[in-house]
Amino acid sequence: LSAMYIIALLGNTLIVTAIWMDSTPHEPMCCFLCVLAAVDIVMASLVVPKMVSIFCSGDSSINFNACFTQMFFVHLATAVETGLLLTMAFDHYVAICKPLHYKRILTPQVMLGMSLTITIRAATFMTPLSWMVSHLPFCGSNVVLHSYCEHIALARLACADPMPSSLYSLIGSSIMVGSDVVFIAASYILILRAVFGLSSKTAQLKALSTCGSHVGVMALYYLPGMASVYAAWLGQDVVPLHTQVLLAALYMITSATLNPIIYGMRTKQLWERIWSYLMHFLFDHSNLGS
């Protein structure tokens, strides 16, 4: 966990720095990738340090308010990330299917509007859920059977029926993720039609390679994510507790760790920026030291 967290921090920080410090005008895809990297840093930082602290020091206590704050922001970050993956799919669609209108469609105003819509949608979903769980009566065990304050694990500690909040979470997340996946699939069907209509094999391979990295990132996010949601909802009688905890941990850290590697290796321009900044940083510091 520590190694994956360090890789996630370094990789995503390099991506944010390389894009932020670039003097050339930012492409929409680079801006979305910068926001995705920032969300990955936040999502991993909300969970992993406390998990590692539990393993290393044995201190498994957390304040009541801090626990609900962690729950809110963890699920808010995951809801924002699924929206970002949708906007990146739309970016690929416009870039490949309507390249002559790319700059006119994805203006800074449109990008800002999409980002605000994603954030508002996530907050709109999470606020009622947080209110429902935090207002449950807690009068029994205070041991959260999870590696972080996950809302279903918290709701099951209450001395009241947790079904309303659990059902809201399951239906809400299924609708949100399901609609995003449908729109992403539709965009990629249109992209594939356009790609295979190209006469140049080189252009086809370049377009497929560009989209391949995004498909890989989506698989890393959606597959363990939805498996974690449904495993938690089904309960220990169907899915063992250690399997639920492992799925949730992989869901929170794996995509954050591998996203910068996938995009760094696939996006040549981004990799060149990161490499140049690293060389500049290392050689400048070595010259100062000498």
Number of C-alpha atoms within 10 A of each C-alpha: 14 11 9 16 21 13 17 26 21 14 21 28 17 23 25 20 14 22 20 14 10 11 8 8 8 12 14 19 18 18 17 18 22 21 19 26 25 17 20 27 22 16 22 25 17 19 20 20 13 17 19 16 12 14 10 9 8 10 12 14 12 14 8 11 10 11 18 20 14 18 21 20 17 23 21 22 21 19 21 22 23 20 23 22 22 22 22 21 25 19 20 22 23 19 19 17 18 13 13 11 11 17 14 10 16 19 13 15 10 13 18 12 12 16 18 13 14 20 18 14 16 21 19 12 18 22 12 14 20 18 13 16 22 18 10 18 13 16 10 9 10 12 12 20 17 20 20 23 22 21 25 23 20 23 25 19 20 19 13 12 13 18 13 13 20 21 13 15 20 17 11 15 18 15 12 16 18 12 13 19 18 12 16 20 14 14 19 18 13 13 23 17 11 16 20 15 10 12 9 10 11 10 13 16 13 12 20 15 14 14 20 15 19 19 16 15 18 20 13 18 23 16 12 19 21 18 15 20 18 14 20 26 19 12 14 13 7 10 14 13 16 13 14 23 19 14 20 23 22 17 22 22 22 19 24 30 24 19 25 27 19 16 20 21 14 17 14 11 10 18 19 14 18 20 13 13 16 14 11 12 11 11 11 11 11 10 8 7 7 5
